[in-house]
């Protein structure tokens, strides 16, 4: 049993190292550079504007002004689309009289002892209401994406989902999900929702991603209490990749791009500093799922000799057209 546990830990460690290598190779690719060039065209909105955008259109995967969509992205805003209100800078200038001072900060006086003043132009901050539009309300040239949906069927899909349901701290529900997300963890309701129209392999990967969210959200040990959303997303997607790879389901094309997209400009810092959290969380979910599937296997085949480990997932590629993916910071 100790040897089996050691072998499992070594395999998980090997997979997390493979994750780092794969993401680094993606960073060096032309596909990633194209993604960054497009990202650079988007305006970096202030914290207050980010809150306004989220409050009015939480499913927006990207936003830009009416003309910006046309000139920068070759897209047009759909007729009747509702704009998202934000604050736009509208600074104004005033000419003021200021007292002239010497190098020590003392007022400079004229021959009559009066303070000498000079005209100085000052800029004062002000704001006006502006509008941006969500990607979902535009049409035209697709934005580049560095992720591709995992479009595969899994032979033992029902058994894996059932086991995940049992080991997850939060119930998992399959339902419609608006916007560009494949799923989410609802902190208030303490439930996981996975998009019901996803292919089987993507459903598993998304479910594990959100299970990792539910495990790590309240376990701050090892995660900074002020951990950024980027750090958390990189961590939970890495857990999902490790889980799927352990059971023979390759999600590297999706996961590498997902993590790279969330850690733009930060190289592998978030991932490298969280490797132990990734390893231990993946181990927890993997061990729980193995145990649950083994229990069900024993019940169904009581006369069969117990196997030390469940077989790898067998996947069959489905020859269907892949749905278009949009650039999103909400993908799972």
Kinemage of the C-alpha trace (Angstrom):
@kinemage 1
@onewidth
@group {chain A} dominant
@subgroup {mainchain}
@vectorlist {calphas} color= white
{ca unk a 1} P 0.000 0.000 0.000
{ca unk a 2} L 2.867 2.412 0.835
{ca unk a 3} L 4.553 1.612 -2.489
{ca unk a 4} L 1.280 2.213 -4.334
{ca unk a 5} L 0.888 5.580 -2.594
{ca unk a 6} L 4.508 6.482 -3.445
{ca unk a 7} L 3.994 5.548 -7.100
{ca unk a 8} L 0.855 7.699 -7.246
{ca unk a 9} L 2.633 10.713 -5.721
{ca unk a 10} L 5.542 10.318 -8.135
{ca unk a 11} L 3.191 10.181 -11.121
{ca unk a 12} L 1.348 13.308 -9.957
{ca unk a 13} L 4.668 15.103 -9.444
{ca unk a 14} L 5.761 14.071 -12.945
{ca unk a 15} L 2.535 15.455 -14.403
{ca unk a 16} L 2.872 18.834 -12.650
{ca unk a 17} L 6.395 19.154 -14.042
{ca unk a 18} L 5.071 18.279 -17.506
{ca unk a 19} L 2.511 21.045 -17.071
{ca unk a 20} L 5.245 23.621 -16.478
{ca unk a 21} L 7.171 22.455 -19.546
{ca unk a 22} L 4.108 22.485 -21.779
{ca unk a 23} L 3.077 25.989 -20.742
{ca unk a 24} L 6.594 27.320 -21.235
{ca unk a 25} L 6.611 25.905 -24.778
{ca unk a 26} L 3.276 27.613 -25.435
{ca unk a 27} L 4.690 30.914 -24.157
{ca unk a 28} L 7.366 30.659 -26.843
{ca unk a 29} L 4.915 29.892 -29.643
{ca unk a 30} L 3.578 32.219 -32.319
{ca unk a 31} L 0.043 31.300 -31.261
{ca unk a 32} L 0.638 32.809 -27.825
{ca unk a 33} L 2.337 35.909 -29.250
{ca unk a 34} L -0.706 36.456 -31.483
{ca unk a 35} L -2.926 36.165 -28.427
{ca unk a 36} L -0.832 38.742 -26.528
{ca unk a 37} L -0.858 41.153 -29.459
{ca unk a 38} L -4.657 41.077 -29.433
{ca unk a 39} L -4.879 41.397 -25.645
{ca unk a 40} L -2.667 44.491 -25.809
{ca unk a 41} L -5.310 46.261 -27.913
{ca unk a 42} L -7.870 46.106 -25.138
{ca unk a 43} L -8.056 49.051 -22.801
{ca unk a 44} L -7.055 48.259 -19.223
{ca unk a 45} L -10.049 49.361 -17.237
{ca unk a 46} L -9.813 50.718 -13.709
{ca unk a 47} L -11.040 48.762 -10.717
{ca unk a 48} L -14.219 50.855 -10.521
{ca unk a 49} L -14.963 50.362 -14.213
{ca unk a 50} L -14.312 46.631 -13.904
{ca unk a 51} L -16.949 46.505 -11.170
{ca unk a 52} L -19.384 48.490 -13.311
{ca unk a 53} L -18.851 46.129 -16.253
{ca unk a 54} L -19.337 43.069 -14.065
{ca unk a 55} L -22.488 44.486 -12.429
{ca unk a 56} L -24.139 45.277 -15.773
{ca unk a 57} L -22.891 42.388 -17.905
{ca unk a 58} L -21.279 39.611 -15.795
{ca unk a 59} L -21.127 37.240 -18.784
{ca unk a 60} L -19.031 39.608 -20.922
{ca unk a 61} L -15.823 37.911 -22.036
{ca unk a 62} L -14.252 41.073 -23.489
{ca unk a 63} L -15.374 44.697 -23.910
{ca unk a 64} L -14.358 47.629 -26.091
{ca unk a 65} L -15.798 50.873 -27.405
{ca unk a 66} L -18.039 51.058 -30.470
{ca unk a 67} L -15.304 52.346 -32.798
{ca unk a 68} L -12.608 50.215 -31.200
{ca unk a 69} L -14.442 47.043 -32.211
{ca unk a 70} L -14.411 48.276 -35.813
{ca unk a 71} L -10.902 49.692 -36.104
{ca unk a 72} L -8.920 47.335 -33.860
{ca unk a 73} L -10.771 44.036 -34.119
{ca unk a 74} L -12.694 44.132 -37.427
{ca unk a 75} L -16.000 43.562 -35.667
{ca unk a 76} L -19.216 45.575 -35.565
{ca unk a 77} L -21.661 46.099 -32.728
{ca unk a 78} L -24.961 44.329 -33.389
{ca unk a 79} L -28.037 46.527 -33.964
{ca unk a 80} L -29.944 47.095 -30.737
{ca unk a 81} L -27.036 46.061 -28.504
{ca unk a 82} L -27.100 47.753 -25.105
{ca unk a 83} L -23.967 49.623 -24.092
{ca unk a 84} L -22.279 49.108 -20.737
{ca unk a 85} L -21.851 52.366 -18.820
{ca unk a 86} L -18.360 53.202 -17.547
{ca unk a 87} L -16.474 56.272 -16.354
{ca unk a 88} L -14.367 57.995 -18.996
{ca unk a 89} L -11.669 60.568 -18.148
{ca unk a 90} L -12.729 64.113 -18.990
{ca unk a 91} L -10.006 66.234 -17.437
{ca unk a 92} L -10.069 70.030 -17.634
{ca unk a 93} L -7.369 72.691 -17.316
{ca unk a 94} L -7.294 75.926 -15.310
{ca unk a 95} L -4.753 78.718 -15.129
{ca unk a 96} L -3.881 79.617 -11.548
{ca unk a 97} L -1.582 82.133 -9.879
{ca unk a 98} L 1.056 80.523 -7.688
{ca unk a 99} L 3.624 82.043 -5.357
{ca unk a 100} L 7.207 81.726 -6.576
{ca unk a 101} L 9.480 80.050 -4.015
{ca unk a 102} L 13.239 79.699 -3.660
{ca unk a 103} L 15.164 76.438 -3.325
{ca unk a 104} L 14.342 76.333 0.392
{ca unk a 105} L 10.632 76.711 -0.242
{ca unk a 106} L 10.418 80.293 0.968
{ca unk a 107} L 8.348 82.876 -0.953
{ca unk a 108} L 10.320 85.149 -3.268
{ca unk a 109} L 9.569 88.828 -2.601
{ca unk a 110} L 9.799 91.833 -4.897
{ca unk a 111} L 11.546 95.094 -3.961
{ca unk a 112} L 8.415 96.257 -2.147
{ca unk a 113} L 8.255 93.083 -0.058
{ca unk a 114} L 5.311 91.570 -1.879
{ca unk a 115} L 5.227 87.913 -2.850
{ca unk a 116} L 5.967 87.293 -6.495
{ca unk a 117} L 3.415 85.133 -8.327
{ca unk a 118} L 3.282 83.489 -11.723
{ca unk a 119} L 0.603 81.973 -13.962
{ca unk a 120} L 0.577 78.156 -13.907
{ca unk a 121} L -1.703 75.822 -15.913
{ca unk a 122} L -3.050 72.931 -13.863
{ca unk a 123} L -5.025 69.873 -14.961
{ca unk a 124} L -7.917 68.687 -12.793
{ca unk a 125} L -9.352 65.173 -13.032
{ca unk a 126} L -12.960 64.752 -14.040
{ca unk a 127} L -15.118 62.012 -15.511
{ca unk a 128} L -18.054 61.578 -17.847
{ca unk a 129} L -20.257 58.614 -18.705
{ca unk a 130} L -19.052 56.489 -21.611
{ca unk a 131} L -20.149 53.191 -23.124
{ca unk a 132} L -18.450 49.941 -24.096
{ca unk a 133} L -19.941 46.820 -25.687
{ca unk a 134} L -19.498 43.134 -24.883
{ca unk a 135} L -17.880 40.771 -27.374
{ca unk a 136} L -21.071 38.726 -27.294
{ca unk a 137} L -22.925 41.742 -28.804
{ca unk a 138} L -20.601 42.072 -31.798
{ca unk a 139} L -20.111 40.240 -35.105
{ca unk a 140} L -17.151 39.825 -37.414
{ca unk a 141} L -13.623 38.444 -37.283
{ca unk a 142} L -13.184 35.981 -34.369
{ca unk a 143} L -10.741 36.908 -31.638
{ca unk a 144} L -7.720 34.591 -31.395
{ca unk a 145} L -7.903 31.941 -28.699
{ca unk a 146} L -5.210 29.786 -27.147
{ca unk a 147} L -7.597 27.117 -25.897
{ca unk a 148} L -9.524 24.445 -27.769
{ca unk a 149} L -12.428 22.617 -26.221
{ca unk a 150} L -11.740 18.976 -25.291
{ca unk a 151} L -14.094 17.296 -27.773
{ca unk a 152} L -14.041 13.614 -26.784
{ca unk a 153} L -16.312 10.892 -25.463
{ca unk a 154} L -15.233 8.921 -22.379
{ca unk a 155} L -16.196 5.246 -22.077
{ca unk a 156} L -16.581 5.288 -18.277
{ca unk a 157} L -17.964 8.820 -18.140
{ca unk a 158} L -20.920 8.053 -15.829
{ca unk a 159} L -18.716 6.267 -13.288
{ca unk a 160} L -16.235 9.142 -13.125
{ca unk a 161} L -18.940 11.800 -12.774
{ca unk a 162} L -20.707 9.783 -10.095
{ca unk a 163} L -17.436 9.439 -8.159
{ca unk a 164} L -16.725 13.190 -8.497
{ca unk a 165} L -20.212 13.919 -7.175
{ca unk a 166} L -19.423 11.859 -4.074
{ca unk a 167} L -15.998 13.364 -3.306
{ca unk a 168} L -16.856 16.991 -4.122
{ca unk a 169} L -17.453 19.316 -1.129
{ca unk a 170} L -20.230 20.950 -3.177
{ca unk a 171} L -22.987 19.291 -5.230
{ca unk a 172} L -22.416 19.255 -9.003
{ca unk a 173} L -25.273 20.222 -11.295
{ca unk a 174} L -25.318 20.130 -15.106
{ca unk a 175} L -27.323 23.000 -16.554
{ca unk a 176} L -27.254 25.898 -19.017
{ca unk a 177} L -24.443 28.414 -18.389
{ca unk a 178} L -24.637 31.878 -19.928
{ca unk a 179} L -21.721 33.721 -21.477
{ca unk a 180} L -18.400 32.147 -22.365
{ca unk a 181} L -17.899 30.079 -19.212
{ca unk a 182} L -18.001 26.281 -19.193
{ca unk a 183} L -18.946 26.212 -15.522
{ca unk a 184} L -18.654 27.973 -12.193
{ca unk a 185} L -18.586 27.476 -8.437
{ca unk a 186} L -21.360 29.459 -6.742
{ca unk a 187} L -19.897 30.495 -3.398
{ca unk a 188} L -23.220 31.691 -1.958
{ca unk a 189} L -25.230 28.612 -2.917
{ca unk a 190} L -22.234 26.320 -2.374
{ca unk a 191} L -22.869 24.442 -5.593
{ca unk a 192} L -21.021 23.681 -8.826
{ca unk a 193} L -22.712 24.201 -12.178
{ca unk a 194} L -21.250 22.662 -15.352
{ca unk a 195} L -22.516 23.511 -18.831
{ca unk a 196} L -24.773 20.652 -19.884
{ca unk a 197} L -23.987 20.839 -23.618
{ca unk a 198} L -20.224 20.215 -23.311
{ca unk a 199} L -18.598 17.041 -24.677
{ca unk a 200} L -18.022 14.376 -22.022
{ca unk a 201} L -14.280 14.947 -21.635
{ca unk a 202} L -14.765 18.703 -21.238
{ca unk a 203} L -17.492 18.092 -18.653
{ca unk a 204} L -15.085 16.016 -16.569
{ca unk a 205} L -12.289 18.577 -16.839
{ca unk a 206} L -14.612 21.470 -15.988
{ca unk a 207} L -16.134 19.561 -13.058
{ca unk a 208} L -12.690 18.851 -11.581
{ca unk a 209} L -11.697 22.509 -12.090
{ca unk a 210} L -14.710 23.637 -10.075
{ca unk a 211} L -14.274 20.908 -7.435
{ca unk a 212} L -10.751 22.268 -6.921
{ca unk a 213} L -12.274 25.737 -6.514
{ca unk a 214} L -14.663 24.435 -3.854
{ca unk a 215} L -11.807 22.704 -1.991
{ca unk a 216} L -9.356 25.598 -2.099
{ca unk a 217} L -11.667 28.554 -1.619
{ca unk a 218} L -11.863 28.213 2.149
{ca unk a 219} L -8.477 26.532 2.585
{ca unk a 220} L -6.159 29.504 2.538
{ca unk a 221} L -3.202 27.504 3.900
{ca unk a 222} L -0.454 27.911 1.343
{ca unk a 223} L -2.512 30.410 -0.640
{ca unk a 224} L -2.075 34.086 0.169
{ca unk a 225} L -5.216 35.536 1.745
{ca unk a 226} L -5.037 38.220 -0.934
{ca unk a 227} L -4.418 35.652 -3.668
{ca unk a 228} L -5.284 37.087 -7.055
{ca unk a 229} L -7.899 35.603 -9.308
{ca unk a 230} L -5.101 34.771 -11.751
{ca unk a 231} L -3.259 32.713 -9.149
{ca unk a 232} L -6.385 30.792 -8.183
{ca unk a 233} L -7.348 30.079 -11.802
{ca unk a 234} L -3.841 28.868 -12.646
{ca unk a 235} L -3.888 26.618 -9.590
{ca unk a 236} L -7.296 24.971 -10.111
{ca unk a 237} L -6.797 24.475 -13.863
{ca unk a 238} L -3.457 22.827 -13.105
{ca unk a 239} L -5.262 20.483 -10.715
{ca unk a 240} L -7.775 19.648 -13.452
{ca unk a 241} L -5.000 18.931 -15.954
{ca unk a 242} L -3.179 16.679 -13.459
{ca unk a 243} L -6.360 14.748 -12.620
{ca unk a 244} L -7.303 14.168 -16.267
{ca unk a 245} L -3.768 13.224 -17.294
{ca unk a 246} L -3.502 10.759 -14.416
{ca unk a 247} L -6.509 8.879 -15.776
{ca unk a 248} L -5.286 9.002 -19.371
{ca unk a 249} L -7.374 11.929 -20.635
{ca unk a 250} L -5.204 14.468 -22.478
{ca unk a 251} L -6.399 18.048 -21.900
{ca unk a 252} L -3.032 19.713 -22.533
{ca unk a 253} L -4.221 21.755 -25.535
{ca unk a 254} L -6.935 23.315 -23.392
{ca unk a 255} L -5.202 23.506 -20.020
{ca unk a 256} L -1.856 24.881 -21.224
{ca unk a 257} L -3.586 27.702 -23.065
{ca unk a 258} L -5.933 28.377 -20.167
{ca unk a 259} L -3.144 28.728 -17.605
{ca unk a 260} L -0.977 30.752 -19.986
{ca unk a 261} L -3.864 33.120 -20.693
{ca unk a 262} L -4.497 33.712 -16.997
{ca unk a 263} L -0.830 34.354 -16.203
{ca unk a 264} L -0.170 36.876 -18.977
{ca unk a 265} L 2.999 38.841 -18.242
{ca unk a 266} L 3.822 36.840 -15.129
{ca unk a 267} L 5.556 33.891 -16.813
{ca unk a 268} L 5.237 30.823 -14.539
{ca unk a 269} L 5.464 32.600 -11.186
{ca unk a 270} L 1.939 31.766 -9.987
{ca unk a 271} L 2.220 28.171 -11.107
{ca unk a 272} L 5.693 27.526 -9.717
{ca unk a 273} L 4.883 28.905 -6.262
{ca unk a 274} L 1.726 26.789 -6.024
{ca unk a 275} L 3.124 23.426 -7.118
{ca unk a 276} L 2.678 21.760 -3.731
{ca unk a 277} L -0.922 22.961 -3.499
{ca unk a 278} L -1.570 21.636 -7.015
{ca unk a 279} L 0.023 18.287 -6.162
{ca unk a 280} L -1.794 17.799 -2.850
{ca unk a 281} L -5.211 18.925 -4.161
{ca unk a 282} L -4.925 16.693 -7.225
{ca unk a 283} L -3.911 13.797 -4.961
{ca unk a 284} L -6.995 14.365 -2.775
{ca unk a 285} L -9.418 14.306 -5.714
{ca unk a 286} L -7.680 11.444 -7.522
{ca unk a 287} L -7.587 9.247 -4.408
{ca unk a 288} L -11.239 9.987 -3.620
{ca unk a 289} L -12.418 9.183 -7.143
{ca unk a 290} L -10.350 5.978 -7.266
{ca unk a 291} L -11.809 4.847 -3.954
{ca unk a 292} L -15.400 5.554 -5.007
{ca unk a 293} L -15.068 3.791 -8.362
{ca unk a 294} L -13.351 0.852 -6.687
{ca unk a 295} L -16.238 0.565 -4.211
{ca unk a 296} L -18.763 0.450 -7.022
{ca unk a 297} L -16.652 -2.064 -8.931
{ca unk a 298} L -16.474 -4.371 -5.916
{ca unk a 299} L -20.240 -4.179 -5.437
{ca unk a 300} L -20.876 -5.085 -9.069
{ca unk a 301} L -18.282 -7.862 -9.273
{ca unk a 302} L -17.973 -9.302 -5.775
{ca unk a 303} L -16.389 -12.470 -7.082
{ca unk a 304} L -13.733 -10.594 -9.039
{ca unk a 305} L -10.342 -10.027 -7.430
{ca unk a 306} L -9.836 -6.443 -6.244
{ca unk a 307} L -7.615 -4.421 -8.564
{ca unk a 308} L -5.058 -1.985 -7.067
{ca unk a 309} L -6.093 0.843 -9.356
{ca unk a 310} L -8.919 1.695 -11.748
{ca unk a 311} L -8.106 1.536 -15.474
{ca unk a 312} L -7.361 4.672 -17.419
{ca unk a 313} L -10.180 6.444 -19.167
{ca unk a 314} L -10.610 5.304 -22.759
{ca unk a 315} L -11.393 8.211 -25.031
{ca unk a 316} L -12.756 8.301 -28.550
{ca unk a 317} L -12.472 11.457 -30.616
{ca unk a 318} L -15.845 12.625 -31.871
{ca unk a 319} L -15.708 13.913 -35.436
{ca unk a 320} L -17.828 17.015 -34.947
{ca unk a 321} L -17.151 20.643 -35.626
{ca unk a 322} L -15.606 22.363 -32.616
{ca unk a 323} L -17.665 25.225 -31.234
{ca unk a 324} L -16.086 28.642 -31.566
{ca unk a 325} L -14.270 29.764 -28.422
{ca unk a 326} L -14.044 33.374 -27.429
{ca unk a 327} L -11.273 35.036 -25.452
{ca unk a 328} L -12.476 34.808 -21.881
{ca unk a 329} L -11.224 35.027 -18.353
{ca unk a 330} L -14.079 32.891 -17.193
{ca unk a 331} L -13.281 29.672 -19.024
{ca unk a 332} L -13.154 26.448 -17.109
